Amino acid sequence: MKTDWDLGSLEGNFKGEREFSTILHDKFKDKWEKDQSYLENPEKLKEALDELEKISEEFSSGGSEHLYYWLKQELDQSDTETRRRYLDIDKFSKDQGNKILFFSVSLSKVSEEKRKEFLVRSTLEKYKPFLENFFENAKYILSEKEEKILSLKQSASYEMWVNMLKSLLSKEKRKSLDEDGTKKEFVYPELLNLMRSQNKKVRVSAKESFEDILQKYEDVAEFELNAVLEEAKINDELRGFGRADESRMKEDLIDLEFINAILEAVKEKFSISREFYTLKAKLMGKKKFGYFERNAEIKKIDKNFDAEKAVEIVKTVFSNLDKEFLKIFDDMLGSGKIDFFPKAGKNGGAFCIHSKLRDPVYVLLNHAGKLRDVAVIAHEMGHAINGTLMKKEGPFYYENSKSTAEVASTFMEDFVYKEVFNELNEEERFYLKVMKLEDDISSILRQIALYLFELELHEIYRKEGYLSKEKIGQLFVKHMSEYMGESVEMQNAHLWWIYWEHIRMYFYVYSYASGLLISKAMQKKYNEDNSFIEKIKVFLSTGTSKKPREIFKELGIEISKEFFLEGLSELEQELKEIKILGKKLGKI
């Protein structure tokens, strides 16, 4: 088992890639910029789309070189030479894409009558899903010159701001108490893990060190976030979007009804999280606890989940679900596609990334030996399995809608807890049930509270302009208080938006909530009939060849507020069962 990324094969893939990219893009431009017969003739449109698919297959997301330097940045965000090389290939990729912008701009202007003709032609059957989505969003496409400007300014007006803050945070180290009571130096993701400790002194020490980092960059983050908000505002105004999250809906192929259904259902059930945190305070022997302690262990499950043990558990889960899942995991472990441990300069989170069709899927972790870290492996491998199976769909549909992406990850994650649950005694099971419900609340209720914070942040910025760090902090505390209730003290919580990466990704976090609730419905169907895994594999292979509502409907899932409320009722039931078991064991 390899625990570091091996990027050697990826590096070998991009030798000569720029030259080949230039040839293909220039050939497409020279051929179709003058000959616009594809706007009238279905056969010609197919010919052009076939050539575009070839370009996508070779160079989607910037190609192998783009992925290589992006990954190297994530391993060491202080490496300025890697950053320079990444920005160089990023500019090259955008320049190549801009050469063929004329195609999408011209196609977006065809008449309604011609669109209908293209969509019913058998010649274009392969590209029908792509064309349907394209024509649906064509009104948001600007002129070729405007599209080029938006593309070229993206790095300076958005990406450099976001990468700046990530890089600054990643370099920070602070001394803090370790579990054994000695002071050691930790990078900031490790401080977050220490705040989960059952030991109050360890938690407080880590909190003070972590908040010292946040305070150091509070002024920087204020400017950075305002730049991000301004970028979104300008882009939305130019394209004609109304609500600040409308562009996310269009990109994710969902509608306002979908978003409103999850927002309304979860907000209606904030009572679950408030009641849970009141219970957690009692289990901690307090009336209230600090915001920084929201993920603290009430009682440590005395098991060490080092990398070997964690991998063994995840392998068992995948083996029980489907042998192909296990094979994908084994292949990634053996070929250096998973980077396991935290280190200075490394991105402090966890993610999975897939790029072009022919390149491998990669996973980044920051494994610290805790039970939650095992669940994170399964979560990110859910994405990796999804990214691997989607390769069957071909380059045009080799991507996820955010509304489907988090279904696979949360589906896999839940089975890890079930596997560990079987090894525990009754008291340990009680604390695991508490921890699992806490994770579900974080994935569903917390993420919707964060979405509502993000939405109000954009709305107020668009009305009032520049927002002070105090105002941003007040809004953050307001929304965190609303879902957590009076049992959680918000002292210094106004700082905690600073490191939250998802706020820079524009309305991404609804997908954790909807994804987990949808995956729970899928788990229920699987538990009733294990052969349902075949339908799940079809879902994992679909990519964007179908719209999310259509995909879920084929699984027997109708998206509505009532559907989400039904899923939330499972959390209510779990909370009741925890209280009953807690009373039986004399814990509450």
C-alpha positions as CSV (number, residue, x, y, z in Angstrom):
1,M,0.0,0.0,0.0
2,K,1.4,3.4,-1.0
3,T,0.5,6.3,1.2
4,D,1.9,9.1,-1.0
5,W,0.8,10.2,-4.4
6,D,2.9,8.9,-7.3
7,L,2.6,11.5,-10.0
8,G,5.3,10.1,-12.3
9,S,2.9,8.4,-14.8
10,L,0.8,11.6,-14.9
11,E,4.0,13.7,-15.6
12,G,4.8,11.3,-18.5
13,N,1.4,11.8,-20.0
14,F,1.9,15.5,-20.8
15,K,5.1,15.3,-22.8
16,G,4.2,16.8,-26.2
17,E,0.7,17.6,-24.9
18,R,0.8,21.3,-25.6
19,E,1.8,20.8,-29.2
20,F,-0.9,18.3,-29.8
21,S,-3.4,20.6,-28.1
22,T,-2.4,23.5,-30.3
23,I,-2.8,21.3,-33.4
24,L,-6.3,20.1,-32.5
25,H,-7.6,23.5,-31.4
26,D,-6.1,25.3,-34.4
27,K,-7.5,22.7,-36.8
28,F,-11.0,23.1,-35.3
29,K,-10.8,26.8,-35.4
30,D,-9.5,27.0,-39.0
31,K,-12.2,24.6,-40.2
32,W,-15.4,25.7,-38.5
33,E,-14.9,29.4,-37.9
34,K,-15.3,30.0,-41.7
35,D,-17.6,27.1,-42.4
36,Q,-20.8,27.6,-40.3
37,S,-22.8,24.9,-42.0
38,Y,-23.1,23.2,-38.6
39,L,-25.6,25.8,-37.7
40,E,-28.0,24.5,-40.4
41,N,-26.9,21.0,-41.2
42,P,-27.3,18.2,-38.6
43,E,-24.7,16.1,-40.4
44,K,-22.2,18.9,-40.2
45,L,-23.1,19.6,-36.5
46,K,-22.3,15.9,-35.7
47,E,-19.0,16.2,-37.6
48,A,-18.1,19.3,-35.5
49,L,-19.2,17.7,-32.3
50,D,-17.2,14.6,-33.0
51,E,-14.1,16.7,-33.3
52,L,-15.0,18.6,-30.2
53,E,-15.4,15.4,-28.3
54,K,-11.8,14.4,-29.4
55,I,-10.5,17.7,-28.0
56,S,-12.5,17.1,-24.8
57,E,-11.1,13.5,-24.5
58,E,-7.5,14.8,-24.7
59,F,-7.6,18.1,-23.0
60,S,-10.7,18.5,-20.8
61,S,-10.0,20.5,-17.6
62,G,-6.6,21.6,-19.1
63,G,-5.2,18.1,-19.7
64,S,-2.6,16.0,-17.8
65,E,-0.1,18.9,-17.3
66,H,-2.8,21.1,-15.7
67,L,-3.8,18.3,-13.3
68,Y,-0.2,17.5,-12.5
69,Y,0.7,21.0,-11.3
70,W,-2.7,21.4,-9.6
71,L,-2.0,18.3,-7.5
72,K,1.5,19.4,-6.7
73,Q,0.1,22.7,-5.4
74,E,-2.2,20.8,-3.1
75,L,0.7,19.0,-1.6
76,D,2.8,22.1,-1.0
77,Q,0.9,25.4,-1.3
78,S,4.0,27.3,-0.5
79,D,5.9,26.1,-3.5
80,T,6.1,29.2,-5.7
81,E,7.7,27.5,-8.7
82,T,4.9,24.9,-8.8
83,R,2.4,27.8,-8.6
84,R,4.2,29.6,-11.5
85,R,4.1,26.4,-13.6
86,Y,0.4,25.9,-12.8
87,L,-0.6,29.4,-13.7
88,D,1.4,29.0,-17.0
89,I,-0.5,25.9,-18.0
90,D,-3.7,27.3,-16.8
91,K,-3.2,30.4,-19.1
92,F,-2.3,28.1,-22.0
93,S,-5.4,26.0,-21.4
94,K,-7.6,29.1,-21.3
95,D,-6.0,30.5,-24.5
96,Q,-6.6,27.2,-26.3
97,G,-10.3,27.1,-25.1
98,N,-10.8,30.7,-26.2
99,K,-9.7,29.8,-29.8
100,I,-12.9,27.7,-30.1
101,L,-15.3,29.8,-28.1
102,F,-16.8,31.0,-31.4
103,F,-18.5,27.6,-31.7
104,S,-20.6,27.6,-28.5
105,V,-21.4,31.3,-29.0
106,S,-22.6,30.8,-32.6
107,L,-24.5,27.6,-31.7
108,S,-26.2,29.4,-28.8
109,K,-27.8,31.8,-31.3
110,V,-29.6,29.3,-33.5
111,S,-33.4,29.6,-33.8
112,E,-35.8,27.7,-31.6
113,E,-37.1,25.9,-34.7
114,K,-33.5,24.7,-35.6
115,R,-32.9,23.6,-32.0
116,K,-36.0,21.4,-32.1
117,E,-34.8,19.9,-35.4
118,F,-31.4,19.1,-34.0
119,L,-32.9,17.4,-30.9
120,V,-35.0,15.0,-32.9
121,R,-32.4,14.0,-35.5
122,S,-31.1,10.4,-35.1
123,T,-27.8,11.6,-36.4
124,L,-27.3,13.6,-33.2
125,E,-28.8,11.1,-30.8
126,K,-25.4,10.6,-29.0
127,Y,-25.2,14.3,-28.3
128,K,-28.9,14.9,-27.4
129,P,-28.4,15.3,-23.6
130,F,-25.5,17.7,-24.3
131,L,-27.5,19.8,-26.7
132,E,-30.6,19.8,-24.5
133,N,-28.6,21.2,-21.6
134,F,-26.7,23.6,-23.9
135,F,-29.8,25.1,-25.5
136,E,-31.6,25.4,-22.1
137,N,-28.8,27.6,-20.9
138,A,-27.9,29.3,-24.2
139,K,-29.4,32.6,-23.2
140,Y,-26.7,33.1,-20.6
141,I,-23.9,32.9,-23.1
142,L,-22.5,36.3,-24.0
143,S,-20.6,37.4,-27.1
144,E,-17.3,35.8,-28.0
145,K,-15.3,38.8,-26.9
146,E,-17.1,39.0,-23.6
147,E,-16.7,35.2,-23.0
148,K,-12.9,35.6,-23.6
149,I,-12.7,38.5,-21.2
150,L,-14.5,36.5,-18.5
151,S,-12.3,33.5,-19.0
152,L,-9.0,35.5,-19.0
153,K,-9.8,37.5,-15.9
154,Q,-10.9,34.5,-13.8
155,S,-7.4,33.8,-12.5
156,A,-6.6,37.4,-11.4
157,S,-10.1,38.3,-10.1
158,Y,-10.9,35.0,-8.4
159,E,-8.5,32.1,-8.3
160,M,-5.4,34.1,-7.1
161,W,-7.4,35.5,-4.2
162,V,-8.7,32.2,-3.1
163,N,-5.3,30.4,-3.5
164,M,-3.6,33.2,-1.6
165,L,-5.6,32.6,1.5
166,K,-5.3,28.8,1.2
167,S,-1.5,29.1,0.8
168,L,-1.1,31.5,3.8
169,L,-3.2,29.2,6.1
170,S,-1.3,26.1,5.0
171,K,2.0,27.5,6.1
172,E,0.9,28.2,9.6
173,K,2.1,26.1,12.6
174,R,1.3,26.6,16.2
175,K,2.3,24.9,19.5
176,S,-0.6,23.1,21.3
177,L,-1.1,20.4,23.8
178,D,-1.0,16.9,22.4
179,E,-3.2,14.0,23.9
180,D,-0.3,13.1,26.2
181,G,-0.2,16.6,27.6
182,T,3.1,17.8,26.0
183,K,3.3,20.9,23.8
184,K,4.1,20.2,20.2
185,E,4.0,22.1,16.9
186,F,1.0,21.4,14.7
187,V,-0.2,22.5,11.2
188,Y,-3.7,24.0,11.2
189,P,-5.6,20.9,10.0
190,E,-4.1,19.0,12.9
191,L,-5.3,21.6,15.3
192,L,-8.9,21.0,14.0
193,N,-8.5,17.3,14.9
194,L,-7.2,18.1,18.4
195,M,-10.4,20.1,19.0
196,R,-12.2,16.8,18.7
197,S,-10.4,15.5,21.8
198,Q,-12.2,14.2,24.8
199,N,-9.7,16.1,26.9
200,K,-10.9,19.7,27.6
201,K,-7.4,21.1,28.1
202,V,-6.3,19.7,24.7
203,R,-9.4,21.2,23.0
204,V,-8.9,24.6,24.6
205,S,-5.2,24.7,23.8
206,A,-5.9,23.8,20.1
207,K,-8.7,26.3,19.9
208,E,-6.5,29.2,21.1
209,S,-3.8,28.2,18.6
210,F,-6.2,27.9,15.8
211,E,-8.0,31.1,16.5
212,D,-4.6,32.8,16.7
213,I,-4.1,31.8,13.1
214,L,-7.6,33.0,12.1
215,Q,-7.1,36.4,13.8
216,K,-3.8,36.8,12.0
217,Y,-5.6,36.6,8.6
218,E,-8.9,38.2,9.5
219,D,-8.1,41.4,7.6
220,V,-6.7,39.5,4.6
221,A,-9.8,37.3,4.5
222,E,-12.1,40.3,4.5
223,F,-10.5,41.7,1.3
224,E,-10.3,38.3,-0.2
225,L,-14.0,37.4,0.4
226,N,-15.2,40.8,-0.8
227,A,-13.2,40.2,-4.0
228,V,-14.9,36.8,-4.4
229,L,-18.4,38.3,-3.8
230,E,-17.7,41.1,-6.3
231,E,-16.6,38.5,-8.9
232,A,-19.8,36.6,-8.5
233,K,-21.9,39.8,-8.7
234,I,-20.3,41.0,-11.9
235,N,-20.5,37.6,-13.6
236,D,-24.2,37.2,-12.7
237,E,-25.1,40.7,-13.8
238,L,-23.4,40.2,-17.2
239,R,-25.1,36.8,-17.8
240,G,-28.5,37.9,-16.5
241,F,-28.9,35.7,-13.5
242,G,-31.3,36.8,-10.8
243,R,-30.7,35.0,-7.5
244,A,-27.1,34.7,-6.4
245,D,-27.3,30.9,-6.5
246,E,-29.0,30.7,-9.9
247,S,-25.8,30.0,-11.8
248,R,-25.1,27.1,-9.5
249,M,-28.6,25.6,-10.3
250,K,-28.0,26.0,-14.0
251,E,-24.5,24.4,-13.8
252,D,-25.9,21.5,-11.7
253,L,-28.9,20.9,-14.0
254,I,-31.4,21.4,-11.2
255,D,-34.2,23.9,-10.7
256,L,-35.4,26.4,-8.0
257,E,-37.9,23.9,-6.8
258,F,-35.2,21.4,-6.0
259,I,-33.1,24.0,-4.0
260,N,-36.2,25.4,-2.2
261,A,-37.3,21.9,-1.3
262,I,-34.1,21.1,0.5
263,L,-33.7,24.5,2.1
264,E,-37.3,24.7,3.4
265,A,-37.4,21.1,4.6
266,V,-34.1,21.3,6.6
267,K,-34.8,24.8,8.0
268,E,-38.1,23.5,9.2
269,K,-36.2,20.7,11.1
270,F,-33.5,22.8,12.8
271,S,-35.2,21.6,15.9
272,I,-33.4,18.3,15.5
273,S,-29.9,19.9,15.7
274,R,-30.9,22.2,18.6
275,E,-32.3,19.2,20.5
276,F,-29.2,17.2,19.7
277,Y,-26.8,19.8,21.0
278,T,-28.8,20.2,24.2
279,L,-28.3,16.4,24.6
280,K,-24.6,16.7,23.8
281,A,-24.2,19.4,26.5
282,K,-25.8,17.0,29.1
283,L,-23.5,14.2,28.0
284,M,-20.5,16.5,28.5
285,G,-21.8,17.4,31.9
286,K,-22.5,21.0,31.0
287,K,-25.3,23.4,30.3
288,K,-23.5,24.8,27.3
289,F,-20.3,24.1,25.4
290,G,-18.2,26.2,23.0
291,Y,-18.7,26.4,19.2
292,F,-15.1,25.0,18.8
293,E,-16.2,21.9,20.8
294,R,-19.1,21.0,18.5
295,N,-17.3,17.9,17.2
296,A,-15.6,17.0,20.5
297,E,-15.7,13.3,21.4
298,I,-18.0,12.7,24.4
299,K,-16.2,9.5,25.2
300,K,-13.4,8.2,23.1
301,I,-14.0,4.8,21.4
302,D,-10.7,3.2,22.5
303,K,-9.6,2.0,19.1
304,N,-6.8,3.1,16.9
305,F,-7.8,3.4,13.3
306,D,-4.3,3.8,11.7
307,A,-4.1,3.7,8.0
308,E,-3.7,-0.1,7.8
309,K,-6.8,-0.7,10.0
310,A,-8.8,2.0,8.3
311,V,-8.0,0.5,4.9
312,E,-9.0,-3.0,6.1
313,I,-12.4,-1.7,7.3
314,V,-13.1,0.1,4.0
315,K,-12.0,-2.9,2.0
316,T,-14.5,-5.1,3.9
317,V,-17.3,-2.6,3.2
318,F,-16.5,-2.4,-0.5
319,S,-16.1,-6.2,-0.8
320,N,-19.6,-6.7,0.8
321,L,-21.2,-4.1,-1.5
322,D,-19.6,-5.0,-4.9
323,K,-16.3,-6.6,-5.9
324,E,-15.7,-3.9,-8.6
325,F,-15.7,-1.2,-5.8
326,L,-13.0,-3.2,-4.0
327,K,-10.9,-3.6,-7.2
328,I,-11.0,0.2,-7.8
329,F,-9.8,0.8,-4.2
330,D,-7.1,-1.8,-4.4
331,D,-5.8,-0.4,-7.7
332,M,-5.6,3.1,-6.3
333,L,-3.8,1.9,-3.1
334,G,-1.3,0.0,-5.1
335,S,-0.6,2.7,-7.7
336,G,-0.1,5.8,-5.4
337,K,-3.4,7.5,-6.2
338,I,-4.2,8.3,-2.5
339,D,-2.2,10.7,-0.3
340,F,-2.9,9.8,3.3
341,F,-1.2,12.0,5.9
342,P,-1.1,15.7,6.9
343,K,2.1,17.6,6.3
344,A,3.2,21.3,6.3
345,G,2.0,23.1,3.2
346,K,-0.5,20.4,2.2
347,N,-4.2,21.2,1.7
348,G,-5.8,20.6,5.1
349,G,-9.0,19.0,3.8
350,A,-9.9,15.9,1.9
351,F,-11.0,15.6,-1.8
352,C,-11.2,13.4,-4.8
353,I,-10.5,14.8,-8.3
354,H,-10.9,13.4,-11.8
355,S,-9.8,15.4,-14.8
356,K,-9.7,14.1,-18.4
357,L,-10.9,10.7,-19.4
358,R,-7.6,9.0,-19.7
359,D,-6.0,10.3,-16.5
360,P,-6.3,8.6,-13.2
361,V,-8.5,9.6,-10.3
362,Y,-6.7,11.0,-7.2
363,V,-7.7,11.2,-3.6
364,L,-6.2,13.5,-0.9
365,L,-6.7,12.7,2.8
366,N,-5.3,14.0,6.2
367,H,-5.6,10.8,8.1
368,A,-5.2,11.2,11.9
369,G,-6.2,7.7,13.1
370,K,-9.7,8.6,14.3
371,L,-12.9,6.7,13.4
372,R,-14.2,9.7,11.4
373,D,-11.0,9.5,9.3
374,V,-12.1,6.0,8.3
375,A,-15.4,7.4,7.2
376,V,-13.6,10.1,5.2
377,I,-11.7,7.4,3.3
378,A,-15.0,5.8,2.3
379,H,-16.5,9.2,1.5
380,E,-13.7,10.2,-0.9
381,M,-13.5,6.7,-2.4
382,G,-17.2,7.0,-3.1
383,H,-16.3,9.9,-5.3
384,A,-13.4,7.9,-6.8
385,I,-15.6,5.0,-7.6
386,N,-18.1,7.4,-9.2
387,G,-15.3,9.0,-11.2
388,T,-13.9,5.7,-12.4
389,L,-17.3,4.2,-13.4
390,M,-18.3,7.4,-15.3
391,K,-15.4,6.8,-17.7
392,K,-17.8,4.4,-19.5
393,E,-20.0,7.4,-20.6
394,G,-17.3,9.1,-22.7
395,P,-15.7,12.5,-22.6
396,F,-18.8,14.7,-23.2
397,Y,-20.5,13.3,-20.1
398,Y,-17.5,12.6,-17.9
399,E,-18.4,14.9,-15.0
400,N,-20.7,15.2,-12.1
401,S,-23.5,17.5,-11.4
402,K,-23.0,18.6,-7.8
403,S,-26.5,17.4,-7.0
404,T,-25.4,13.8,-7.7
405,A,-21.8,14.0,-6.7
406,E,-22.3,13.7,-2.9
407,V,-24.7,10.8,-3.1
408,A,-22.1,8.2,-3.9
409,S,-19.7,9.5,-1.2
410,T,-22.3,9.6,1.6
411,F,-23.7,6.2,0.6
412,M,-20.3,4.6,1.1
413,E,-19.5,6.5,4.3
414,D,-22.6,5.2,6.1
415,F,-21.6,1.5,5.6
416,V,-18.3,2.1,7.5
417,Y,-20.1,3.1,10.6
418,K,-22.3,0.0,10.3
419,E,-19.2,-2.2,9.9
420,V,-17.5,-0.7,13.0
421,F,-20.8,-0.8,15.0
422,N,-20.8,-4.6,14.9
423,E,-17.5,-4.8,16.8
424,L,-18.6,-2.7,19.8
425,N,-20.2,-3.3,23.1
426,E,-23.5,-1.6,24.1
427,E,-21.9,1.4,25.7
428,E,-19.5,1.9,22.8
429,R,-22.5,1.6,20.4
430,F,-24.3,4.3,22.2
431,Y,-21.4,6.7,21.7
432,L,-21.0,5.7,18.1
433,K,-24.7,6.4,17.5
434,V,-24.2,9.8,19.0
435,M,-21.2,10.5,16.8
436,K,-22.9,9.2,13.7
437,L,-26.0,11.4,14.3
438,E,-23.6,14.3,14.9
439,D,-22.0,13.7,11.5
440,D,-25.4,13.5,9.8
441,I,-26.4,16.7,11.4
442,S,-23.2,18.3,10.2
443,S,-23.8,17.0,6.7
444,I,-27.4,18.0,6.5
445,L,-28.5,20.7,8.9
446,R,-25.1,22.5,9.3
447,Q,-24.6,22.6,5.5
448,I,-28.0,24.1,4.9
449,A,-27.3,26.7,7.6
450,L,-24.0,27.5,5.8
451,Y,-25.9,27.7,2.5
452,L,-28.3,30.2,4.0
453,F,-25.4,32.2,5.4
454,E,-23.8,32.2,2.0
455,L,-27.0,33.2,0.3
456,E,-27.6,36.1,2.7
457,L,-23.9,37.2,2.3
458,H,-24.3,37.5,-1.4
459,E,-27.7,39.2,-1.2
460,I,-26.5,41.9,1.3
461,Y,-23.3,42.5,-0.6
462,R,-25.3,43.1,-3.8
463,K,-27.5,45.7,-1.9
464,E,-24.9,47.4,0.3
465,G,-21.5,46.7,-1.2
466,Y,-18.3,46.0,0.7
467,L,-18.8,44.0,3.9
468,S,-16.6,44.4,6.9
469,K,-15.1,41.4,8.7
470,E,-17.4,42.3,11.6
471,K,-20.5,42.2,9.4
472,I,-19.4,38.9,7.9
473,G,-18.7,37.4,11.3
474,Q,-22.2,38.6,12.6
475,L,-23.9,36.9,9.7
476,F,-22.0,33.7,10.3
477,V,-22.8,33.6,14.0
478,K,-26.5,34.4,13.2
479,H,-26.9,31.3,11.0
480,M,-24.8,29.0,13.2
481,S,-26.9,30.0,16.2
482,E,-30.1,29.4,14.3
483,Y,-29.4,25.7,13.7
484,M,-27.3,25.0,16.8
485,G,-29.5,26.6,19.4
486,E,-28.8,28.0,22.9
487,S,-26.7,25.1,24.1
488,V,-23.7,26.3,22.0
489,E,-21.8,29.4,23.0
490,M,-20.6,31.5,20.1
491,Q,-17.6,33.1,21.7
492,N,-15.1,33.8,18.8
493,A,-17.3,31.9,16.4
494,H,-17.3,35.1,14.3
495,L,-13.8,34.1,13.1
496,W,-14.6,30.7,11.8
497,W,-15.8,31.6,8.3
498,I,-12.2,32.6,7.5
499,Y,-10.9,29.1,6.7
500,W,-14.1,27.6,5.3
501,E,-13.2,26.8,1.7
502,H,-16.7,26.0,0.4
503,I,-17.8,29.7,0.8
504,R,-15.5,30.4,-2.1
505,M,-17.0,27.7,-4.3
506,Y,-20.5,29.3,-4.6
507,F,-23.4,27.4,-3.2
508,Y,-21.8,24.0,-3.4
509,V,-22.8,22.8,0.1
510,Y,-26.5,22.0,-0.5
511,S,-25.2,18.9,-2.2
512,Y,-24.0,17.4,1.1
513,A,-27.5,17.7,2.6
514,S,-29.4,16.5,-0.5
515,G,-26.8,13.9,-1.2
516,L,-27.0,12.3,2.2
517,L,-30.8,12.3,2.3
518,I,-30.9,10.7,-1.2
519,S,-28.2,8.2,-0.3
520,K,-30.2,7.2,2.8
521,A,-33.2,6.4,0.6
522,M,-30.9,4.4,-1.6
523,Q,-29.5,2.5,1.4
524,K,-33.0,1.6,2.5
525,K,-33.7,0.2,-1.0
526,Y,-30.4,-1.7,-0.9
527,N,-31.1,-3.2,2.5
528,E,-34.5,-4.4,1.3
529,D,-32.9,-6.0,-1.8
530,N,-29.1,-6.3,-2.2
531,S,-29.5,-6.6,-6.0
532,F,-30.4,-2.9,-6.0
533,I,-26.6,-2.3,-6.1
534,E,-26.8,-2.9,-9.8
535,K,-29.1,0.1,-10.2
536,I,-26.7,2.1,-8.0
537,K,-23.8,1.2,-10.3
538,V,-25.8,2.4,-13.3
539,F,-26.3,5.7,-11.4
540,L,-22.6,5.9,-10.6
541,S,-21.8,5.4,-14.3
542,T,-24.2,8.0,-15.7
543,G,-22.3,11.3,-15.4
544,T,-24.2,14.2,-17.0
545,S,-25.8,12.1,-19.8
546,K,-29.1,12.5,-17.8
547,K,-30.5,15.2,-15.6
548,P,-30.5,14.6,-11.8
549,R,-34.2,14.4,-11.5
550,E,-34.3,11.8,-14.3
551,I,-31.5,9.8,-12.7
552,F,-33.2,9.8,-9.3
553,K,-36.6,8.9,-10.7
554,E,-35.1,5.8,-12.3
555,L,-34.0,4.8,-8.8
556,G,-37.6,5.3,-7.5
557,I,-36.8,8.7,-5.9
558,E,-39.0,11.7,-6.5
559,I,-37.4,14.9,-5.3
560,S,-39.7,17.1,-3.3
561,K,-39.9,18.8,0.1
562,E,-41.9,15.9,1.4
563,F,-39.1,13.5,0.3
564,F,-36.5,15.4,2.2
565,L,-38.8,15.7,5.3
566,E,-39.2,11.9,5.2
567,G,-35.4,11.5,5.3
568,L,-35.1,14.0,8.2
569,S,-37.7,12.0,10.1
570,E,-35.1,9.2,10.3
571,L,-32.8,11.6,12.1
572,E,-35.6,12.4,14.5
573,Q,-36.1,8.7,15.1
574,E,-32.4,8.1,15.7
575,L,-32.3,10.9,18.3
576,K,-35.2,9.3,20.1
577,E,-33.4,5.9,20.1
578,I,-30.2,7.6,21.5
579,K,-32.2,9.1,24.3
580,I,-33.8,5.8,25.2
581,L,-30.5,4.0,25.1
582,G,-28.8,6.8,27.1
583,K,-31.4,6.5,29.9
584,K,-31.0,2.8,29.9
585,L,-27.3,3.1,30.3
586,G,-27.6,5.9,32.9
587,K,-25.8,8.4,30.6
588,I,-28.6,11.1,30.7
